[in-house]
Amino acid sequence: MWRVIVRFSLSGDQGSTVRNMVIKPKLESVGIRNTKTGTWESRACEIGLATRILTEVIKEVSHISANASSRDPHLNHLWIYLDRVWLRVDD
């Protein structure tokens, strides 16, 4: 299993529309939850699922950003941290 931490900033995302409609459902579908600090984190996630979902998120945000004017939502930054975790049976 892997701990996944994602931090991104979307400039011009009024009302967090892109975040709430595009990104949030995808990340939450694999257990990556918003920590309320702009960071999304999963204690333990399968690497294949995390890779697939993060790839989908990056593609969608890239498409939105590539077609954005300066006032439209666009990616400001994206950080991804993956760390292998070893869980005990009773975790």
Buried (B, 14 or more C-beta within 10 A) or exposed (E): BBBBBBBBEBBBBEEEEBBEEBBBEBBBEBBBEBEEEEBBBBBBBBEEBBBEBBEBBBEBBEEBBEEBEEEBBBBEEBEBEBEEEEEEEEE
